Amino acid sequence: MDLTLLDFTEGNFIVKDGYVEHRNIKPDTIEAKDFQLKIANRALRQNTLVVLPTGLGKTIIAALVVAEILSKKDSKALILAPTKPLVNQHRKTFKRVLSVDGEMAVFTGSMKPDKRREVWDRSRIIFSTPQIIRNDIKDRYDLNSIDLLVVDEAHRAIGNYAYVPIAKNYNRYGGLILGLTASPGGNKKKIKEVIENLYIKNIEARSRSDEDVREYVKDIEIHWLKTDLAEEQKLIQRPLEELLYEKIGKLQRSGFLSYKPMKYVSKKDLIDVRDSIQKRIGKGKKGYLFGVIHNQNIALHVYNCLELLETQGVKPLKDYLNRLFEKKDLSKAEKSLINDERFKKAYDLVKDVKRSHPKVNVLMDVIKKQLNEKSDSLIIVFAQYRDTIDDLTSVLEKLPNVKPVKFIGQASRHGKGLSQDEQIKILSNFKNKLYNVLVASSVAEEGIDIPQVDLVIFYEPIPSEIRAIQRRGRTGRSNIGKVKVLITKDTRDEAYLYAEERREERMHKIIEWLKNLKNDRRMH
């Protein structure tokens, strides 16, 4: 293509033969995309929040901005991401495309504090999780030397998350902030909080259909695969539903959750109502309210059981119930629950069931079909619960040509999780096709770059628009992506699917609102 010169506030990017040329960018590494250059240009002028669909190169935009910032002598950039695998991924991308004098360092908790101070002083680009920086700036170094703060997964910059105090500290020094996210969510109040907490002055938001990004967006085919609840599951479901509706009915007769038919009371409703009960207790209205909390506790336990039964299977429910019945220090609600005849009946029925969930057979068929069509496929299976992840991994190991590996987070109430180093190794082995099926929890949803994933499978729908978009974003980056969602008919699966669809619709409206917000005085 013809030589094109783009004027920036400081320095210039040159586009030549389809690639970006810059003193701090390695030749022929960043393909020139007009929308990325325009966004980077604006981000160099003022604090900017970039909202882009997954796969459109938010990290490359950050690299462009960093390249120009580091044209100034002794300038530094701090790149923050919520997880260590994501931190390491960003460093790998920056090492691939940037050529800068000075060190590109990754900060870890295992690095001694004095060593971090030493590395901080000599590095031009520092990559870290926010928790390390939040703790270090109290007494080890300050952010005055930083010229650019990049905040990945910027939608997390709310409440007490570590991004918030870091941005507040950094803003005192007047440096530039660049926030990046693919999924801002559908809540205006939370998005405004992000904008305030990151001191955003400019918003660059795009949807998949926008003219300047449309040619770079890869289509994603989504298929919903529905199955029926097995008869043995329905037998377990009945006594649990009877118990749940009894407790919800008592809550409603006490003046709580009466605005909804009990069939539509959600898990979130049951969690949130506890705050309402506690507020009344705080006003001195006690007595019967302790009984109300008792019913709320039992209802929430039973709801969890039904959710496991309907969306995950009998085996995860059995694991949950075994832990409950074997628990030594039971709460008053738990004691009442395990002595309830209906609950005991459900537990007895669970013990006799051999098959976990009809979804398991559907999952195996989908994976076998994909590998038959393309033997070197990479597949990600997302599941909510670790018990389910363990079970699915065990089942898939028995299939010919299937090499599954579980990919979970560090924290675990029941058994050991994966260290961040183990997570990084598993991802590397998956990319190199030593494994071909990644059975993953939510830890794989956020930002992890696995470019050649051929198929993403949701073992269950999730009622979060942010997480659903992040899950789908693991495919369709380099070609047409395929997503299959497994749904059990007439269960909470369908309710969660509808909830996610409604929230995603709201989020698309929010993105349109964000596009106009940068011209709105109310943002400033």
Buried (B, 14 or more C-beta within 10 A) or exposed (E): EEEEEBEBEEBEBBBBEEBBBBEBBBEEBBEBBBBBBBBBBBBBEBBBBBBBBBBBBBBBBBBBBBBBBBBEEEBBBBBBBBBBBBBBBBBBBBEEBBEBEEEBBBBBEEBEBEEBEEBBEEBBBBBBBBBBBBBBBEEEBBBEBBBBBBBBBBBBBBEEBBBBBBBEBBBEEEBBBBBBBBBBBBBBEBBBBBBBBBBBBBBBBBBBEBEEBEEBBBEBEEEBBBBEBBEBBBBBBEBBBEBBBBBBBBBBEBEBBEEEEBEEBBBEBBEEBBEEBEEBBEEEEEEEBEEBBBBBBBBBBBBBBBBBBBBBBBBBBBBBBEEBBEEEEEEEBBEBBBEBEBBBBBBEBBEEBEEBBBBBEBBBEBBBEBBEEEEEBBBBBBBBBBBBBBBBBEBBEEBEEBBBBBBBBBEEEEEEBBEBEBBBEBBEBBBEEEBBBBBBBBBBBBBBBBEEBBBBBBBBBBBBBBBBBBBBBBBBBEEEBBBBBBBBEEBBBBBBBEBBBEBBEBBBEBBEBBBEBBEEEEBE
